[in-house]
Amino acid sequence: MRINNQALKECFSQYKASFKEFVHEELYKWEAVKCFQDNWNPDAADFAGMLKSALAKTGNLLASKNFFPRDVLEELSEKFPEDLRGLFQELFDNNNDVVERGKGFEDGAVKLMGLMPEMKNPYQNPNSISTYLWLRYPDMYYIYKYSIAKLIAEKLGAGDLPAGKYDRMLFSFELYDAIKEELEKDEELIKMSRGSLTEGCYIDDSLNTLVIDVCYFMSDATKGKAENEDGEENESDRGNKENDGAIGKSGGGIEDNDDAPEEEGEDVQETGMEKNTILYGPPGTGKTYSTVLYAVAIIENKPVDTVKREAEEDGGYKRVLSRYKKYKDDGLIAFTTFHQSFGYEEFIEGIRPVVDQGGAPAAGADIKYEIRDGLFKAFCDKAGVPRPGGEGGESGGLGLNKNPRVWKVSLEGAGDNETRTECLENGHIRIGWDMYGEDIPEDNDYSEHGGARILNAFYNNMQVGDIVMSCYSARTVDAIGVIAGEPEWDDGYPAYKRLRKVDWLAKGINEDIVDMNAGKTMAQGAVYMLGVSATDVVRMVKRLAPRLFKATAKIPNRVFIIDEINRGNISKVFGELITLIEKTKRIGASEESRAELPYSGQRFGVPSNVYIIGTMNTADRSIALIDTALRRRFEFIEMQPEPGLLEGVFVEDVSISEMLGTLNRRITVLLDREHTIGHSYLLPLKKNPTIERMASIFEKKILPLLQEYFYDDYEKIQLVLGDNQKDDDSIRFIVKRNDAGSLFGSKADIDQPEYYEINREALDRIEAYAWLK
């Protein structure tokens, strides 16, 4: 295969120049190979345990957002160990054609998945299959990724990739062989790579793994160049924005899935969740309960069915709920409930009075107002921020805190100066007002020199983990960093002695931020908070320094839950956001849209990693009456009563499952299916199946619900409860009374002398429930 060797040599030079910055994050590829080589044993008695150990260090090579080949393999190895053992033995048999082996492994996995209807996709394709081949034979094979092979082929002039997915895999193998032929001539690069390998790494004499890493680097550089030249992401990157939450170590993951539908035309299953989902159904069907499962599945990039199965295990829901609460504490999940008074100001932004710590306007002062973010806007503004820290003890998050704010700082003044140069070189920011000394008393007099507001911001409001942007001119910033230390005083400087340490993420830049800052230029104040969202700043840093995100920063999915979404006035609450929440209108999507907010003037958009889950009680409002704009932008998942969850539960001889089914069939005939009774009302009987508990449920839950459903039409309520079939009032739940004569006298003229009342004694008699079986 002929390639542009000059372009390749330039890539080698760039790789070597950046080598020290990322080498430690890249070693996991070599470690993954050694781990597989050390543990792989096709004859192991415990094949499932062996496979899990062999794949233990593959990280995001075989697991990423919406793509779970390793998880599926481990599941299959538990249920069908011998079948999977056979598939691997055939795949690793180099006496046969590699394409036929790949197709055989893929087809075999599909057949095994057919025996597991709860799982919908085997996730075994040329990407994952080539990874297994590379792990087993690292001197013969490479990892094939469609998006990377396509970019490199274009960059090196190798031509277009062929049509078939396995033909593309073979093409990429030939391309990588051609690259390796040139790489073998670069002794400096080979020496650098081998000198970095630790005892836990595969030696890689053939250089195949180094070729893989160089190709990932080349694809990153190519995408970064496209962003910088065009001012926006190329088509491939826009497709990857859906996977911001899955960015792991450098490039090895499947976050830009090699066989993604938009590139390969194949049906790759995701977690099953749309960006906007409403769980709807009658009361008691577990809608709010299910939001916990859906939210955890989205945050953890798992299929919802996987989390549901975990919750069904003994004590499983408590474990899922514990993780849900942690994600909520971490700011990854937000929860609110709509009501009639809930409006745009609470949801997006509004003007509110400034109050003191006691919750009232400052005494003796005129009432002042400020623009304050609503719940959803505040959530979105930080949604594109990497999660603080990392999983498994990894460092991550770029050093940002959970709710980073964005600050402007002037380093001595605009333009180039000594203070700016020193700060950028030595990792800090410095401000003045040295005349007040190191320790400023609380009652300090600022009347002569000023600076009270700025010093208060620098010392008290700016927090470690906040973002700081260095102001170069009224419109532009030349550096972006993260506050890394508390305020200090350094007498070693002749001026600007107040200092805070900063980890600079990007320096030597020239970025106009006026549009991001609600159309406002930067003022003269040395330190103040900008009207820029942390999400937008992180996206800028991602464009300027993409390797930071491959190395440490993980941007997770986030979930905003709206309980009782149909109780709010949707048009009033969402405003212009009803358009922005569409999948194609999200930030980074193909039709990205932003709206200029009426109060702040900020150009606001909804990030792609924000999922909205709503719940809707159909007993309050039929789905047919929901706002058309809302219906079009949400996926609706119906949640009906599940009598099967009560299977095997009896109160004496009454089957609770059959009783619930009977009640709901009668309600459906007399009213509709949207006003049935949810199974959760009767779930307490699983632990306490007594007549006393059942009577309490009927008296306090079910009968009031039926009264509401039928507007106190007791004749229909009697039909639902089977009272019309009973001959004895003593076992009727609803009884008819006619004692007007004794109440008002025999001569009283009463139009409707009959009335109904609940017979509480019948609730405690098991025979009263016989007509509900």
N, C-alpha and C positions, 0 to 999 in steps of 0.2 A: 504494500500500500504506500502510495506517495503522499508525503505531507510537507508542509512548509517548515523546514528545519530551522530557518532563521527566527520565525515566530515562536517556535518551540524553545529555542535557546533563550529568547527574551523571557519566556515564562520561567525557565530554570533560574534565571538571574533574579527574578522577582521572588521566587520561592526561597532562594538562599538568603536574600536580603531580609525576608520576614521570618526566617527559620527560628530564631531565638525567641520570637514573640509567641509562637504557637506550638513549638515542638512538644512541650509537656502535655498539651491537650490532645496531641495526635497519637501518642504512644498506645492509646487504647486499642488501635487496630492491630498492632503487633502483639499486644497482650491477649487480644481475643483469639488470635491464631494459636498462640502457645497454649492457652487454656483449653482450646478444642483438641489440639494435638495430645496434650497430657491426659485428657479424660475420655477421648473417644474410644469405645470398645464395642463393636457391633455384636459381640457374643455375650455381653453383660447380662447376668440373670435379671437384674433390675434395670431394664432398658430405660424406663421413664426417669429414674434417678440419675442414670448415666448421662442421658441426653440433657437434662437440666444442668448438670455440672459442666458438660462440654460447652453449652451455650451461655454460661453464667456471665461472661464478660463481653458479650456482643453489644450490650447497651442499645443505642438507637440504630445499630446496624440492622436489627431485626425487630424493632418495636418503635413505633412512633404514632403520631396522631392518626386515627382512623385506619391504621394498618398494623396488624398484629400477627405476623407469621410465627414468631416464637411462641406467643401465648397459645396459638392454635396447635402447634406441634406438641407442646407440653400437655395440652388437653387430650389430643389424640393418643399420645404415648401412655397416658393413664388408662384410657378406655380400650385402645386397640394396639397394645405394645408390639405384638408379633407382626401385625399388618404393617405398621410403620417401620419396624426393623427391616422388613423385606423391601419396602420402598427405598430406604436409604442404601441398602446393599446393592440394589439395581442402579441407583443414581451414581454410586461411587465405583461402578464397574467400568473402568476405562477401556475395556475391550469393545464396548458398543458406542455407537454414535451419540455425541453429547446432546444433540437436539432431541433425539428419540428418548434418551434418558430423562431429559427435562420434561418433555411432554408426558412421559409415563408417570413421573413423580407428581406432576400437577393433576393429571387425571385420577391417579390413585387417591390423592388427598380429597378431591371432590367426591369420590365414591364413599370414602369414610365419613365425610361430613354429611352425606345423605342419610347416614344412620344416626345423626344427631340433629334433628330438625330445629332444635332451639338455636343452633349456630348456623349462620347464613353464608359465610364466606370462608374458604380455606386460606386465603391470602398467600397462596403459593403461586408465584409467577416467575418470569426470568430474573427479576431482581433478587428475590429471596433464594431462588434455586442456585443462581450463580454465586451467591454468598456462601451457601453450604459447600459448593464445589471448591471455592477458594479456601475456606476453613480447612477442608480435608486435604486439598492438594494446593497449597499456597505457592508452589513453584510452577504450577501449570495454568491456573485460572486467575481471573480478576472479578471484582464486583462490577456487574453491569447495571447502570442506571440510565434510563432513557434520556432524561433531561440533561445529564452531564455529558453523555456521549454525543448528543446533538450539538451542544454548545462547543465542545472541543473539536468536533468534526468541522464545524463552520470556521472556527478560529484557525485551524491548521490546514484548511482547504482540502479536506479529505473527501468531500462530496456529501451527498444526502444519504441519510440512513434508509435502508430498504423498508418494505412494507410490513412484512411479518415480524411479530415480536421476537421469535427465536432467531430469525435472520438478523434482526438488529443486534441481538446479543452476540452472535458470531462476528458481526461487523465491528462491534466495540472491542472484542478480543483481538482482532487483527489490528485495529487502531492502537490499542495499548501495546501490542508487540512492537509496532513501528516506533512508538514513543520510547519504549524500553531500549530499543537498538541505539537511539541517540543518547539516552540517559547513561548507558554503560560507558560512554566516552567522557562523562563529566566526573572525573575523579574527586574533585572538591565536594560535589554534592553527595556522592556516595560516602565519602569519609565523614561528612557532617552527619548524615543519617545514621550510619553504623556507630558513630561515637555517642549518639544520643540514646541508643538502645540499652535498657536495663536488663537485669537478670530475669525479670518477668516477661520479657519480649521474645518473640520468634526472631531468629537471626536474619532471616530474609536474604540468603545468599543470591537468590534469583532476581531480587529487586522488584518482584511483582507487587508487593505491598507498598513499596515506595512509589511505584508508578501510580497506584490507586490514589495515594495521598496527594501526589503532584497534580493528578487530574481533578481531584476535588478542589484543590487550590486554584487551578486554572479556571474552573467553572465559576468560582466565587469572584475572581478578578474580572472575568468577562461580564458577569452580571453587574458587578459594581461599576465597571466602565460604562455600561449601557445606562445605568441610573444617572451617573454624573454628567454624561453627555446630553442625555435627553431631558433631564430634569424630573423624570418620573420612571417608575419601574417598567421593565419590559414585560412582555406577555407572560413569560415563564414566571417572573417574580410575582405578578399579580395573582397567578394561580396559587403561589405558595403562601400568600397572605392568609389564606384560610387556615394555615397550619402554623401560625406564629407560636401557638402554645406548645408546639412539639419540637422546637429547636433544641437540640442537645449538643453534644460535642461536635467537633468540626465535621460537617458535611456528611458523615457516615450514615445518617439516619434516612428514613424514607419519608421525611416531611414533604419533599416534592416528589411524591410517589412516581416511580419510573413508569408505571402503567396507569397513570391517572387518566380519567375519562376524556379530558379535553385534549390529551396528547395521543392516547392509544386507542380510543374508541372502545374501551372495555368497561364492563360494569363492575367497578370496584366499590364494595359496600363500605359505607361509613358507619358511625355509631348508631345511625337511624334517627338522629336528632336534627331537625331544622333549626335555623337561627331563632325563629319565633314560633312557639308552641303553646297551645291552650289545652289543658286537660279539663274536659267538661263532662258533666253527668249529674245524676241526682245526689242529694245529700247522703253522706255516709258511705260513699264508694271509694274513699281513700285518695282523693285528689291531692290534698295538702300533704298527706303521708307520702304520696308518690313523688312530689316535688323534691323530696330529700334524695330519693333514688336517682331521679333524672339529673339532679344537680351534681351529685357525686360522680355519676358516670361521665358527665361532660368534663368536669375538672380533671378526672383521672384518664380521660381519653379511652374509655371502655364502652363496649356495647351496653345498652341499658339492661338487656337480658342477663348479662353477666352479674351486674350489681343486684338485680332482682333475685337471682338464684342465691347469691350470698345472703341477702336479707331473709330468705326463707329458711336458712339453716338455723339451728338452735343458737340463740343469742346473736344471730347475724345482723338483725336490724340495729341492735345497740351498737355494734361495731361500725356499721355504716353511718349511723347518726352521730357517733363520736367524731368521725372524719368530717362529716358535714359541719359540725359545730366548729371544728378547727379551721376549716376553709372559710367559714363565716367570720371567725375572729381574725383571720389573715386578710380579710377584705376581698376574697375571691367570690363571695356570695353575698348578695344583699336581698332583703325581704321587706316588702311593704304590702299594705292592704288598701285597696281603693274603697272610697265611700263617696257619698253624694257631694260632700264639701271639698273633696280632693281636687286640686286644680293645677294648672300649668305652673304656677309659682312654686308649688311644693315639688313638682316633678322635674321641671327644667330649670327655670331661674325666675327670680322676682325681686322686687324692692322691699326691704324690710328695715325697721328701725334699728339703730345701733343701741345696744343695751350694755349696762355695766355687768359686773360679775353677779350682782344680785338679781339680774333678770329684768331690770327696769332702766329707762333712760337715765343718763347721768344727771344727778341732782343739780339744779340750778343752771342747767345748760339747755340750749335749744335742741329740739329733737332732730337728730341727723339720720339719714337713710343710707343704706348701702345695697349694692346688688349682690345677692347671695345665690349660690348654686342650689338647685333642687337635687333631690335624691338621685335621679337617673343621670343627670349631667355630671354630677360629682363622681359617680361610679364610672362613667365612660371616660372622664378626663384622666383617670388613673389606670384604665383597663389595659392600655398598651405598655404598661410598666412591668419589667421582669419581676418575678416573685422574689422577695427578699430572701437571701440565703439560697440553699439548694437542697435537693433530696439526697438522703444517704450521707449527709455530712459534707457534701460538695460546697465549695464557695460559689456564690452566684448573685444575681440580682444587680450587678454593676455597683453594688454598695448602696443602692437606693433603699430608703425606708418604705414602710407600708403605704404611706400617703404622702409622697413627695410633692413639695411645692416648688415653684420655679421662681428664682430670684435673679434680679439684675444687679451687677456690681460694676462700678467704675473704678478702674485701677489707675489712680492719679488723675486721669482725664481721658479725653478722646485721643485717638491716634496713637502712634508709637511713642513710648516713653520708657525710662529706666525701670520704674516700678512695675509696669506691665511685663516687661521682658524678664525681670527677676522672678515675679510671681509665677509665670508660666514655666520657667525653667526649674523652679524649686518646689512646685506643688503646693501653693497656697494663694490666698487673697489677702490684701492689706488695705485698710482704710485709715483715715486720719482722726481729727479732733484730739490731737496729742495734748493740747493745752489743758485738758481735763485730768490728765494723769492716768495711771494704770487703773486705780480703783475709783469708780464714779459713785458718789453717795446718792441715795434715793432722792434726796431733796436738792439735788444739784441745780444750780441756776443756769439755764440755757439761754437766757434772754439776750446776752451779748453776742455769743458765737453761734447759737443754734445747734442743730444736730440731734435733738432729743429723739425724734421719730426714727432717724437712721440708726442711731446707736441702740435704741430699743429693738429694732429689727435685727441688727447684727448680733446682739447679745442674747435676746430673749425669744425672738420669733423664729429665726433661722435655726433649723435643726440638722443634726448629723443625718445624712442620707437624703437631704434636699438637693435639688438641682440648682446650679449657679451658672449664669451666662455672662461672659465678660463683654461689656459694652465697648465696642471700638468706635462707633459713630452713633448718631441718633437713630439709624436704621439697622445697623449691622452688629453682629457679634463675631469675635475672633476666636473664642474658645468656649467649650462646654465642659463642666465638671460636676463632681458630686462632693458636697461638704463631708469631710472626713474627720474633723476634730472640733473640739470646743474652742471658744475664743481664748486667745493668748495675747500677751504684751511682750514685745521683743525690743529691748533697748539697743540692740545692735544696729538698728536702722536709724538714720538721721531723721526720718519722717515716716508717716504712715506705719505706726508701730503696732496697731491693732491687727491681729493676724488670725486666720483660721486655715487649717490644712484642707487641701482640696485634691481629689484624685481627678486629674484632667482626662476626660474621655476623648476629646477631639480638640486639637490646637492648630493654629495656623490656617484657620478657615475664614471665610468671608460670607456670612449668611445673613440675608435680609429677613428680619422676623416681624416686619410691620403687619403683614397679613395675619400671621399667627397671633399677634398681640392686639386683636380686635381693631386693626387698622390704625393703631396709635404708635407714634415714634416714642423712643425712650427719653425720659426726662432727665434732668441734671442730678437728681438725688443719687448719692453714692450707692445706697442699698435700698431696694424696695421690691415687692412681689409683682411679677409680671402677670398680665392676663393671658398667659400661654399655658396650655394643658401639658401635663407631664407626658401624656401619650404622644403628642405632636413632637416634643423634644426628643423622646426616645426614638421615634421614627426618623428624625433627622440624624441622630447619632448612628442609627442602624445603616443609614445610607452613607454616612461619612466614614464609619469605622465598622464595617460588617463583621470583621473577625472577632470583635468583642462578643458578638451574639452567638457565633459558632463555638466560642470557647467557654463562656460562663453564663451568659444571660439566657434565662428561660422565660418566655412570655406565656403565661398559662391562659387557658380559657377562663372566663368569668361568667357567672350566672346571676341574672336579676330576676327575682321571683315576685310576681304580682298576684297576691291572693284576692279572690273576688273581683276579678278584673272587670266584670260586667256591671258592677255597682257604680263605677265611675262614668262620667261623661267623657267618652274616649276622645271625641273631637276637641274638647276643652283641655283635657289633660295632656295629650300628645302634641297637639298643635302641628307644627311643620314636621315633627319627628315621625309622623305616621308614614311619610315617604322615606325618610332616612333609614328606617329600620329594615327596609327590604334588603335581601341578601346581596343583590347586585348594586345597591346604592351605598353599601358600607365602605368605610375607609379601606383603601387598598383593593377594592373590587373593580370589576371592569367598567362600571358606570358610577364610580365614586362621586358622591354628592355631599355638599355641605350647605347649611343654611346660616344666614346671618341672624343671630338671635336679637330680639327687639330691645332688650334692656342693655346688655353688655356690648353688643355689636360684634361679639366673637363669632368667627366662622366655625360652626360646630358640626361634627359628623359622628356617626356611631361606629366604633371599631368592629372589625370582623370577628374578634374573639369574644364578643359579648353575646350571650344567649339569653333570650327572654322566655321565661316560662310563666304562663298565667293559669289560674284556675277559675272555673266558672260553674256555678251551681245552676243547673237547668230548671230547678224548681222555682228559682227567682225570676228567670228570664229565659225564654226559649232561644236556642241558637239561631233560629230563623229570624229573630228580631234584632240580632247583633248588627252593628254598623257595618255597612258593606266594605268600607275601607279597611276595617279591622279584619273582617273575614278573609279578604283577599291577601293580606300580608301575614297571616298566621296559619299554621297547620293545626288542625283540630283533632285531638285524640279522645275518643269517647271512652268513658269509664262507667261501666254498668255494674249493678250489684252482682256479686259472685257467690252464689249459694254454695258452690263447691268448696270454698274456704271453710265452710262449717260442716263439711262432710264428716260423719262419725260423731257429731256432737248431739247428745240426747239429754233432755230433761225428762227423767223417768222414761216413758215410752214415746215421747214426742220428738221426732227428728227435726232439729232446728233448720237444717238445710232445706228439707221439704217444706217446712212452714214458711220460710222466707220466700221460696219459689211460688207457693200458693198465693201469699199476700200480694206479691208483685204482679202475678198474672191477672189477678182480679182488679188491681189498680189500673193496669194497662188497658183493660177492657172498659172500665168505668170512666177513666180520665185520659191518661196517655203514658207513654214509657218514660217521659222526662220527670215524672213525679213518683217514681218508685222509691223503695226503702233500701238504703245501702246496707251492706253486710256488716259494716263496722259497728252498727248499733247493737248487734248480737254477738260480736266477738268476745265480750267479757264472759259469755257462757262457756267458752272453751276451757277456762280455768275454774269457773265456779258454776257448774251446770245444775243449779237448784231452782226450785219453783219460786223461792223468794227473790232471787236475782232476776228471773225472767219477769215476774210481776212488776218489779221496780222499773225494768226497761220499758215494759208496755205502758205503765202509768206515766212515767216521766219523759219518755222519748217518743214512742211510736204513736200513742193516742193523740198527743198534742200535734204531731206531724200530720196525722190524718185529719184532724180538725182544721188545720191550716189548709191542707190540700183541697178539702171538699167544702170549705167555707161553712162549717157546722151543719152540713147536710147529713144528719145522723142516719137517715135511711140508707144512704150509700155507704156510710161508714160501717153500718151493720152488715151490709152485703160483703164488704171487704173482710170483716172479721168472722163471717159465717154465722152471725147471730140470728139471721133469718131462718136458718135451718134448725135452730134449737127450740125445743118445746117448753123448756123450763127457764124462767127468768133468772133463777139462781146461778145459771152458768152463762148468761148473756153478759157480754162486756158493756153493752149499751142497752139500757132498759127504758121503756116508754112509761111515763107516769101520767095519770089523769085524776088528780085529786083537787080539781078546782072547787068542787062543792064544799069540801072541808076547809079550804083556804079562804073562799070568798062568800060562802053561803050558797044555798041551793038556788036562790033567785038571781044570782049574779049572771049577767049575760057576757060570757067570754067567747070571743071569736075562735080562738084556738086553745082549748082547754088542755090539750095534750102537750107534753114536753119530754125531753130526753135527759138522762143523766148517766154518768159512768158508775157502773156497779163494781166497786173496788173489791168486794168480797169474791167476785168471780175470778178476779185476777190471780187469786191465791189457790184456785182449784184447778188441778191438772186436767180434769175432764172438760173444762171450758175451752181448752186449746185443741181438742180432738178434731174440730171442724177446720183446722188450719193445716192439717197434715196432707 
